[in-house]
Amino acid sequence: MTTLERYGFGAAMRASAGAIPAEETFGRIVSAHGDYFHVVCDQAEGEVLARKKTSAFRSESAVAPTTGDFVRLVYNPSGESRITGVVPRISSFMRVDPSSSGHKAQTIAVNFDALFLLMGVNADFSVARLGRVLELADASACRQRLAVLLTKSDLADDGRLADLSGQLAPFGVPVHPISVKTGRGMDVLETYAAPGRTFAFIGSSGVGKSSLVNALAGEEWLATQEIQHWSGKGRHTTTSRELVMLPSGLMVIDTPGMRELGVMGRDGTHRFHSSGTHRYRR
Ligand code: GDP
C-alpha cells in the first residue's frame, strides 16, 4: 500500500480525481500554516512543504486548499513543491462567515468519513447547539456523516444519560455516550473507524477532544511520541487545522472551537472558549 493510499486515497478517489499531467502527482494536506502547507505524497517520506502555484488558483472558481484535501502538486525534491489543484471533496463542513459582507463560506473540515459533535454531559450540553450544527451540516450536505458523542458520560448516571439522549433524539442524529475514563462507548466508535478513514471532531474547548484522540491512539503510541503542549504563542500559531494519522491507520482532523464556528450556547451567547490550544500528543 502506498503512503497516499494509507491516507485514504483509494480507487474511487483516484478515479474521480481524473488524469493529471506527467509532471504532477497527488498528495494530501496534513496541516496548513498560512500560505504554506504540509503534504504527504508517494514521492517522499514524511511531509513535504508546499505552496499554491499562483497561476493555478487565479480563477474565481478555484477551490482554496485546506487540511484534509487531496491535491495535485508538482513535487520538488529539493525545495518547495507547488500545489496545482484540489481534488473534488467527498465531504465538507462549512459555515457562512458572518464577518464577511459577501457571506463567504469558511471551510471547517473536508474529506471526513464521520463528523462528530462532542458535547459534555455537564454544562456543555446544549440542544440548541446541535440544531445549529445540523443547519450547517445540511447546508454542507454532510448530515448523514454527523453523530453526537456525549463525552464524560461517567459524570452522569444512566437516568440522566437517557434524558440527555432523549432531548437530542428528535434531530434523528446518532447519539453515543462515551467516556475515556471508563472506556464506555469506545467500542461504538470503533465501528466507525477503519484504516484510511478520517474522523473530524467539533466541540467546545474542554469537552474532551484531546483525551479522546489520545485514547483512540492508544498507550503504546503515546509512549513513543514526544509530548507537545501547543499554545497560541507556539510555532503552531498560524496552523488552523491539523490532520493526525493514528497508529491504527485512522486519521483525525482537528477543527477550531465552537466560538470560531459561530455556534452559540443555549442563551445565545458564546459561552465557550475557542480551542486555541492543541494538546494532542504526537
Ligand atoms: P479538549 O480541550 O476538548 O481537548 O479537552 P481535554 O481532552 O483536554 O479534556 C478536558 C478535561 O476533561 C480534562 O481535565 C480531562 O481529564 C477531562 N476529561 C476528558 N475526558 C473525560 C471523561 O471521559 N471523563 C471525565 N470525567 N473527564 C474527562
Residues whose N, C-alpha, C, O or C-beta is under 5 A from the ligand:
A	BS01	GDP	K152 S153 D154 I178 S179 V180 K181 S204 S205 G206 V207 G208 K209 S210 S211 L212
